[in-house]
Amino acid sequence: MDLTSIHTEEQSVTARPRARREAAEDSTAVVSSAVDVIIAAWNRSDTIERAMLSVLTEPEVRHVIVVDDGSTDETADRARECGANDDRVIVERLSLSLGPAAARNVALEISTAPWLAVLDGDDFFLPGRIRRLLARADGWDFIADDVLQIHENRVDKQIPTPLLSDLEFEPWSLDLEHFVLGNIKRHDILRKELGFFKPLIRRSFLDYHHLRYDASLRLGEDYALYARALALRARFLVVPAEGYVSVLRHDSISARHEKRDLERFRDSDLELTANRRLTPRERRAVKRHYLSVDCRVQWLAVIEAVKCRGYAQLMAAFSRSPKVSLFLMMRLFDEVSRRLAKAIRT
């Protein structure tokens, strides 16, 4: 089916009494082992088969739902070829690229399993991941394992690096404050934000709270969904790595965002603070995250101002706040140092 037009607002779902519904699922979900894996992919013809095959080896998977987000390459064709002999595979192609959030929402409306797992089109699972997460699922709405990260040119050459810790750790419950603070970007070689988690998600929690991905976001859609869920007091378990491998690519969406994408991501924090149930500590955490993203927004504004000699725009960026001004001065110093070093070498 070629979806040329999609209603991307959050869909209203009739809610049943939560206690009865979730008690029943707690006792049956692990036994039935029914998981739909959602793959939203844009121009991933080179990796979509690897992603799909890593899922199709998992006997607990009910469906693999691939939504091609308006690719200009052969992503959809490769996906259909890969699933030609497996009736668990569903492939949809969007006529236009609407972003990963909207594409995942399409897959969510197709899915039927009581549990959901998200896989990016360039990542893959290690064998047994779904089974091991399901074994921990009783009593939780989200079960996130530590993400294994590796650069694309090292996939077959070295062992992936865990996002959280190289050491085994005891499972722990994640709350909103610590999740938000764990998404403030740091200058590491490998990205460490907790928004990179790809948890197993209880479908009934999303439906009960009418939660879907924010289709207006092309960046940070995972962070926004998890933050809203945690604000609604989702039970979120973090466990050691069970086999989600995140492949770091230079052309990933998170690495090549535009200023307006960052602005929309930043402003999603304002919507989060509209929730009156947030505690003072949670509000402070969200404000810190907002400011950290705004620093990045203003850096892009400075770059635009320098290119077009927009001095008013330049002054506006430096006037946002003392923290933003300090951040911009440090970035300018780093940029000047980098260019001087390059000039000396040549």
N, C-alpha and C positions, 0 to 999 in steps of 0.2 A: 504493500500500500504506500502510495506516494503522498505524504502529508504536506500539502501546500499551505495550509493555514491551521494554526493550532491555538486553542484557547489556553493560555499559559497562566491564568490566574489560579490560585489555590482552589481545588475542587472541594465542594461541601460534601461531607460524608455523614450519613446518619450514624450517630454514636449510640452504642449499646452500653449498659452499665459496666463500668471499667472493672470493678472488683470481680464480678462473675466471669467476664470474658477473659481477663488476664489470668485468673486462677486456672481456668480450663486450659489455656494455652501453655502455661507453665508446666502442666502435667503431660501435655501431648506433643508439644513442638519438637522437643529433642527426639522423642520416639519416632515421629513422622519424618524428621530430618528433611523438611521441605524448605529449600532456599532458592529464591530466584536471584540470579546474578545479572546486574545491570551494567552494560558497557556503552557509554556515550563516546563516540569516536569522531574525530575530524582529521582527515588526511593522514590516516594511520594504516595505509595499505601494506606498509612494510612490517608492521608489528601486530596487526589485528589477529592473524592466525595464531601466533604464539600466545596471545592473551586468551583466546577462546579455547585452545587445546588444553591450557593449564586448568581451565574450569571444567571442561567436559570429562576429565579423568576423575572428578569428584562425584561419587555415587549419590551424595546427599542433595545434589542440585536438581531442581525441578525444571527450570528453564534458564537458558542463557539468552538475554534480550539485548540485542545490539541495535543501537539507534545511531545511524550515520547522520551527523549534524551538517548536512549539506556539503559533503566533501567534494573536492574537485579532482580527486584521484579515484582509484578503484577500491576504496575501503569497503563499500557495500558489496561489490561483486566478490571480493576475497572472503568476506564474512559468509556470504551465501554458499560459496564453494566449500568452505570449511565445514559448514553445518548441513551439507546436502544429504548426508546419510544419518542424521541424528535429529529426530523429531522434537528434541528439547530446544532446538535453536530457533529463535524468532529474530528476523532482521527487518528493520524499518529504515527508510531513508527519507530525510527531510529535504524539501526542495531548496530551502534557504538555511544558512547557518544561523541558528538562534542562540548558540552558546551551550555549554555543558549542562547548566542548570535546567534549561527548558527541555533539552534532549532527555535528561534523566526523568523529568516529570512525565514525558511521553511513555517512557519505559515503566514508570510506576503505575500508570493507568492500565498498562497491559498485564502487569504481573499479577499473580494469584497466590503466591506462596505466603505463609505466615512470617517468614523471615526474608530479609533482603540483604544483599551484599553488593557493593559498588566496586567496579574494577575499571581503571583507566585503560584506554586502548593501547598504550605503550607499556603497561605494567603486566605482571603475571603472578599467579599463585604457585606456591610450592605444594607438592602432594600432601593431602591430609589436613590442610588448613581449615576447611569448613567443618570437618568432623571434630577437630580439636576445639574450635570456637563453640560449636553447638553443645559440646560436653560441659561448657561453663555457663550456658545460657540461662539456666533456671533462676528466675528472680530478677533478671536484668532486662533493660530495654535496648541498650547499646553495649556491645562487647567489642572493644578495640584492642587489637594486638599491636605491639611495637612494630613500626614499619622498617623494613630492610631497604636501604638505599644503595644504589650503585649507578655509576655513570654509564651511559649507553655504550661507550667503547670498551667497557670492562666487564660486560655481562658474562662472557664465557671465560674470563681470565682471573677473576678474583672473587672473594667472598663478600657479599653485601654487608654494609655497616648499619647496625641498628640506630634508629633515630634517637631513642631515649638513653639506652645503656648497653654496653658490651657485656654486662654482667646480668645473670639471672636475678629477677626481683619478684617480690611477692605481689600478687594482683592487688590493685587499689581502686577505690571509688573516686571518680573525677567529678568535681563540682564546677559550677559556672565561673567562680572567681579564678580558680587555678587554671581552668581551660583558657579563659580570655588572656590572662597574664602569660600563659604558655604559647600564645600566638603573636607576641611582640617580636618582630623580626630582629634577629641577631646576625652579626657579620661573621658567620661560620662558613667553612668551606662547603659543608653540606647544610641544607636548610633543616631547621629543627622545630618548626612550628607544629603544635598539636593538631592544627587543622588539616594536616596531611594524613591523619588517621582515616582508615577506610573500615569502619566497624561493621559487624553484623547488626542489623537493625530490626527490631520487632515491628512488623507492619501495623499491628493494631494500635501501637502508640501513635504513629503518624496519623492514622485515620481518626482516632479518638480526638486528637487535638487539631485536626484539619491542617496538618503540616505537610508542606511540599518545599522543594527547592525554590528560592527566590529567582524567578526567571529573568529579572532585570539585571542580575549579576553575571558577568562573564569572568569574574575573578573573586575568589574567596567564598564561593557558594557552599563549600563544605563547612567552613567556619560558621557561616550565618545559620545554616540548618542546625548544627550541633549546639550553637549558643542558644538559639530559640528553644530547642528541646530541653537543654539544661535549665533555662529560665522557667520552664514548665515542670521542673523537678524530675526529669528523666533519670532513671537509674543507669549509670554509665560506668562500666567496668573496664579497666585497663590491665592487660596481661602481657607477659613477655612475647616476643616475636613468635608467631606460628606459621608465617610463610607468605605475607604480602610483600612482594618485591616491587619497589618504586624505582623506575628507571629514569634517571635525571638526564634530560635532553636540553640542548641549547635552544631549541625551537618550541619548548613547551609554552602553553598559554600563560602560566604564571611567570615565565621569564621574559615575555614580550608584550606586556600589557600597555595600554594607552592611558593617558591622564584621566579621561572620563571613566575608565573602568575602575581606577583607583579611587576616584571621587565617589562613585556609587558604592564601592566596598566600604569606604570610610563612613559614608552616611548611613549605612545599614546599622552602625552602632547607635545612631540617634534613634532609630526605630526600636532597637532593643531596649534602650533606657525608658521607653514609653511604658514598659511593663512595670506596673506598680508593685509587683511582688519582689522586685530586686531589693536586696539588702544594701545598706550603705557601702559595705566593702565591695560588693559586686558592682555597684555604680562607679566607684572609684576605679576599679579594674577596667571597666568598659571605657571610661574616659581616658585612661592611659593608653589603651589600644587605639582609640580614635586619634589621639595625638600622634602616636607612632606612625599611623598610616598617613596622617596629614603631613608629616615631615616628608614623606615620599612624594605626596601630591605636590607640595610646594617646590621640591627639587625639580620635578618635571616642569613646573611653572617657570622656574628660573631658567631652565634650558630654553623654553619657548621665548622668554623675554630677551635673552641674549641673542637668539637667532634673528628676532625681528626688531631688536633695539627698543623693546617696550619697557622703558624705564619705570613707568607707573606700575606695571605688572611686577617688575622686579622688586620695587619698594613694598608693594602689597604682600609679596611672599615673605619678605624679611620682617614684616610688621605683624605677622600672625600671632607669635608668642615668643618669649625668650628661648624656650626649648627649640622651637622651629628655627629661630635665627642661629642658634649655636650649631644645630644640625647642618644647616646650609653652609655655614662658614667652614665647618669641618669637611663637608663634601667638596667645596670649592678648593680648599687646601689640598685635599687628596688628588683632585683632578689636575691642578697645576703641577703638583709634584710628579704625577704620572707622566704628564706631557714633557716636563723638563728632563726626566730620566730617559724618556724615549728619544728626545732631541740629542742628548749626550751620547747615547749609544750609536746613533746614526751619524 
